[in-house]
Amino acid sequence: DSIIENLELNAMVSEALTQLTDTQRRRLLMFAEGLSFREIARLENTSHSKICKSIEQARKKIINFLKFF
């Protein structure tokens, strides 16, 4: 059962990630890998506040998407 549940969860996460823009997805995945907002901003050559906003918007999109499951 846990293998099936993991597969279903992976499918939901993959589908949720398709709801994001390429930029949001890239930044969210960097954050998930352990990079700080400041590190991501430095890599993306942008401001800390833009990274915060981008990741927050991505988080909201994913939460809204997952509400239907």
Stockholm file with secondary structure:
# STOCKHOLM 1.0

chainA/1-69         DSIIENLELNAMVSEALTQLTDTQRRRLLMFAEGLSFREIARLENTSHSKICKSIEQARKKIINFLKFF
#=GR chainA/1-69 SS CHHHHHHHHHHHHHHHHTTSCHHHHHHHHHHHTTCCHHHHHHHHTSCHHHHHHHHHHHHHHHHHHHTTC
#=GC SS_cons        CHHHHHHHHHHHHHHHHTTSCHHHHHHHHHHHTTCCHHHHHHHHTSCHHHHHHHHHHHHHHHHHHHTTC
//
